[in-house]
Amino acid sequence: MTNKNILTHRKKDSNKGDYGHVFVLAGSVGFTGAAVLTASAAMRTGAGLATIGIPKSLYAIVAKRILQVMAKPLPETKDKTLNINAYKEIFAFSKKADALAIGPGLSQNPSTQKLIRKIVSKIKLPMVIDADGLNALCGHLDILTPNTQHLTPILTPHPGEFSRLTGKPVSYIQKHRETLAKSFASDYNVILILKGNKTVVAEPGGKIYVNKTGNPGMATAGSGDVLTGMVAALLGQGLSAFEAAKLGVYLHGLAGDLAAKERTQAGLIASDIIEKIPEAIKKL
């Protein structure tokens, strides 16, 4: 279905720098798990390196929870969320990264939301925008176009988030998923992953992919964060935005199916999906 060789074959003389450095901007007080899940999923999906940009007071919490991922403390607001003043450091560090994942658990603090919009409009990296990253775009979709002159960002809304982005009711969205995804991707020159049963992936030229893996047990906290990390890892390994989105969605659903067989749909949690990513890759 896509270029899977990047996941199934590696050169003997390669090193971690050959497989992409994913910069994850995620987490705030009470939501450090979102950052950890995103970065962990990126590593399980083949990223050579991952760094979490985190509000500085939360550095110790995140650093203790994940050993194979680096954490970068950044300027924060009084609410312990990323501050607009963090932009300079983020911009400088982005030069070392191959892909950016932004949004999970970042909060809707006004300073943080301004920071997200500045990053999306100015930093020229392949990127996945999710959760509070999407919330920051509500009413500001015009900032997407300047960033897409050379790059195509990937947006990953669930129906509720897509409703906030477009102003259309969820009930209408669910009845016209493919049509709306195609028109949104074309209008804003983005790759759109409209999550849900039979997730739709649309690209600006009108092509769509409707995914058939996955199950209702994946409707659980953190599942979207896992998908964000997986897609970002594929971007960092050199796949095009559309290919990374399609393969990421497929593997995410397949890992969820494998996890549900062991844990049941009712007992499935996001970390179970991460643990099944290697097995899903083997099935490629």
N, C-alpha and C positions, 0 to 999 in steps of 0.2 A: 504493500500500500504506500510505502514511502521509502526513503533512504534509511534503512535500518542498520546498515553496516557500521555506522558510527557507534552503535551500541553493542553489536555482536562480534566485532573484530577490532583488535588494537595492535599497533606495531610493537615489535619487541623492544625497540630503542626509544619508546615514547616516555614522556614524563607528565606530571600533573598539569603543567602549563599548556599541554596540547589538547586538553579536554574542557577548557573554559573555566573562567572565574565568574561566578554569579554573585552579584552584589544585591543583598536583600535588605530593603528598607521596610521594616515591619515592627510591630509591637509598641506597646505603651503600658502604663501601670495597669495591672490586671489582665493584660493581653500578651504577655511574653510568650505564651504557648503558640500563638500564631506565627511568631518569628521563628521559633524552634522547628515547628512542623514544616514551614516553607523551606528553610535551609536544609533540613534533614532529607526532605523529598528530593531536593536538587542534587544532593550528594548521592542518593540511592539511584538516581537516574543518570549517573555518569559524570557529573560535573567534577572537574579536577580540584576545584577550590570553591569555597563559599564563605562570604563574609556578611555578617549581620550588622547593619548600622542601627544602633539602639540608643535611646535616651540614656545619658551618662549614668544616672542613678540606678538604672536597671542592669548595668553591665555585669555586675557580680552574679545576679540571678541567672542571666542567660549563659554566661561563661561556665557556670557549674552544671548546666543542664545538657550541654552538648560539647563533646570533646573534639570532634573532628572538624568543627566549624570555627572560624575566627569571629570575634566580636569587636566592633569599633564603637567606642563611646562617642556620642555626639551631643552638641548643645541642646538643652531641653527647656520646655516651658515650666511654669510653676505646677502644672498638672502632670508633669513627668511624661510629656509627649515631645516629639521632635519639634524643634523651634525653627522658624524661618532663618534664624542666624546660622543654622547648620549647613546652609546651602554651599558656602565656600568650601568647606571640608568635603562635602559630598561630591561636589563637582571635581575637586582635585583627585579624590579617590576613584571616581568613575573612570579615570584614564587608565587605571589598572585592571578594569573589569571588562568582560566580554558580553555580559547581559545583566539586566536590571529587573528585579521583581519588586514591585512597590504597592503597598496598600494594606496587607493583612494586619489588622489590629492597630493601625496607626492613630485612630481616633478622629473625631470631627472637631477637635480644637481649631479655632480660626487660624492660628499661626501655623499649625501643622498643615491645614488645608491649603494655605497660601504656598507653603513650601512644596507640597505635592504638585501644584499647578506650575510652579516655576521649574521644577525638575522635568516635568513632562514636556514643557514648551521649549526648554533650552538644552537639555542633555541629550546628545546624539548617540544613544546606545539602543540596541534591540531591547525591548522592554515588555513586561507583562504587567498590566494594571488591574488590580482586583480590590474588592472590598472598599475600604475608606479611600483608596485611590480613585475608585469610580465615583464615590460620593463627592469628592473634590471637583469632579468634572461636571457635575450637574449644574446646568446654567452657564457652563464655560466650555462647551464642546468646540468652540471656535479655535481653542489653543491647540487642538490636535493637528490641524492642517499644516502649520509651519514645521512641525516636527516630522512630518511624513514626506518631506521633499526627497529624502534619501532612505528613510526607514519606515517600516509599517508597524506601529505598536499593536499589541494584542490586548484586547479588553475581554474580561471574563465574567460578565454579570449573570447572576441568577435572575429569574423573572421579576422579582421585586426591585432589584437594582436597575434592571433594564427599564422598568416602569418609571423609575425616578429620572433616568437619563432621557427618556423620550416623552414623558408625560402621558403615555398610553396606559390604560388599565391592564392589570395582570391578566384578567379574563380574556381580553382582546389579544394580548400578546400570545397566550397559550394556544389560541385558535389560528394564529397566523405566524408561527415561529420562523419558518423558512423564509417567507416573504419579507418579514420585518428585519431579520438578520441580514439578508442580502442587501436591502435598501440602506440600512444603517452603515454597513461596511463600505458600500459605494459612496454614500454621502460624506463620510468622514475619513475615507482612505485608511481604514483600519482592518485588522483581522478581528472578527467578533466571534467569541465562544459564548453562545447562549446556552447556559447550563440547564440541566433538567433531564427528564426522561427523553431519550434520543437527542442528546446534546447536538446542537447545530453549530458548525464551524463555517463561517462565511468570509470570503475575501473580496476586495474591491472590484475585481473584474467580473464578479457574478457567480463564480464557482462556489459550491457548498459541499460539505461533507456532513452526513447525518450518522452519528455514532450509534453502534448497536451493543457495545459492552456496557457493563454497569448494572446496578440493582438498587431497589429502594433502601437497602441498608446503608447506602452511602449518603443518605440524607441525615448527616450527623455533623456536629460541630467540628470544624477543622478540615473537613474533606476538601473544601475549596482552596484552602491554604496549601494542601498537598498538591493539587493540580497546578497551582501557580508556580510552585517550586519545580515541578516536573517539566513544565513547558519552558521555564526560564533556563533550565539545565540544557535542554535540547537546542535552544537559541544559542547558548554559550558554546555548544559543540559545533556550531556552524550551519545548522539547518535553517532554511528560510522560515519566515514567520508562519506561513500557511502550513508548511510541512511540520514544523514544531508543534503547532496547535493541533493538527490532526493526530499526529503520533502521540502527543501528550494526553489528549482526551481518550484515545483508544487504550493506551497502557494504563491510565488511571482507572478506567472502567474495568479492564481485565484484572488488575490487581485487586480491585474491590470485589470482583466475582470470586477470585481465588480465596480472598479473606473470608467472604461470607460462607464458603463451603466448610470452613473450619470453625468460624466464630458464630455463625448464624447471622441473618440480616439484622435481627433485633440487637444482637450483642456486638455488632461491628462498631469500631471506633477508628478515628483517623490514623492513628499510629499503626493499626493493623494493615491499612492500605500501604503505608510506607514499607512495612516489612515484606510485603508481597511483590514489590516492584521488581526485584531481581528475578523472581520466578516468572513474572509477566514478560520480562525481557527475554528470558530463555525460550518462551513460547513463540517468539518471533521467528 
